[in-house]
Amino acid sequence: MTTATATTVAVTTATVSLMVEVPETLHLSMQDYLNTHELWSQERVMQAALSLFLMQNGVNQPHVNKLYLDSLFGCAA
């Protein structure tokens, strides 16, 4: 008789800090949005935008899809 055991491994997601230049009008629009949507942060907006961009441009990787959905619905990444 064979016994199967399941092992759960905690996966931590490393983060990278980015410094980017964007047009001031885009930044102001994002700040206006953040001021009226307190559950969103600049990091969450950028994660949602970047992961959506990658998915729309042919990156079909489950972790990118998950990051997009997590950021969209407010789940911890």
C-alpha positions as CSV (number, residue, x, y, z in Angstrom):
1,M,0.0,0.0,0.0
2,T,1.3,3.4,-0.9
3,T,0.6,6.5,1.2
4,A,0.7,9.9,-0.4
5,T,1.5,13.0,1.7
6,A,0.8,16.5,0.7
7,T,3.3,19.2,1.4
8,T,2.4,22.9,1.5
9,V,5.2,25.3,0.6
10,A,4.8,28.9,1.4
11,V,5.8,31.1,-1.6
12,T,6.9,34.6,-0.9
13,T,6.8,37.1,-3.7
14,A,9.9,39.3,-3.8
15,T,9.2,42.9,-4.7
16,V,11.3,45.4,-6.7
17,S,11.2,49.1,-6.3
18,L,10.9,51.1,-9.6
19,M,11.6,54.8,-10.3
20,V,9.7,55.9,-13.4
21,E,9.0,59.2,-15.0
22,V,5.4,59.8,-16.2
23,P,3.7,62.8,-17.6
24,E,2.5,65.1,-14.8
25,T,-1.1,65.0,-16.0
26,L,-1.1,61.2,-15.7
27,H,0.3,61.4,-12.2
28,L,-2.3,64.0,-11.2
29,S,-5.1,61.8,-12.6
30,M,-3.8,58.9,-10.6
31,Q,-3.6,61.0,-7.5
32,D,-7.2,62.2,-8.0
33,Y,-8.3,58.6,-8.3
34,L,-6.4,57.5,-5.2
35,N,-7.9,60.4,-3.2
36,T,-11.4,59.1,-3.9
37,H,-10.7,55.4,-3.7
38,E,-9.1,54.8,-0.3
39,L,-8.7,51.1,-0.7
40,W,-6.3,51.6,-3.6
41,S,-2.6,52.6,-3.3
42,Q,-0.1,53.8,-5.9
43,E,1.5,50.3,-5.7
44,R,-1.8,48.5,-6.3
45,V,-2.6,50.8,-9.3
46,M,0.8,50.2,-10.9
47,Q,0.7,46.4,-10.3
48,A,-2.8,46.3,-11.9
49,A,-1.7,48.4,-14.9
50,L,1.6,46.6,-15.5
51,S,0.1,43.1,-15.2
52,L,-2.8,44.0,-17.5
53,F,-0.4,45.5,-20.1
54,L,1.6,42.3,-20.1
55,M,-1.5,40.1,-20.4
56,Q,-2.8,42.2,-23.3
57,N,0.5,41.9,-25.1
58,G,0.9,38.2,-25.1
59,V,2.4,37.3,-21.7
60,N,0.5,34.2,-20.7
61,Q,1.9,33.3,-17.4
62,P,-0.2,32.2,-14.5
63,H,1.6,34.3,-11.9
64,V,1.1,37.5,-14.0
65,N,-2.7,36.6,-14.3
66,K,-2.9,36.0,-10.5
67,L,-1.1,39.3,-9.7
68,Y,-3.6,41.2,-11.9
69,L,-6.6,39.6,-10.3
70,D,-5.2,40.0,-6.8
71,S,-4.6,43.7,-7.4
72,L,-8.0,44.2,-9.1
73,F,-10.0,42.6,-6.3
74,G,-7.8,43.8,-3.4
75,C,-6.3,40.5,-2.4
76,A,-2.8,40.2,-0.9
77,A,-0.3,39.4,-3.6
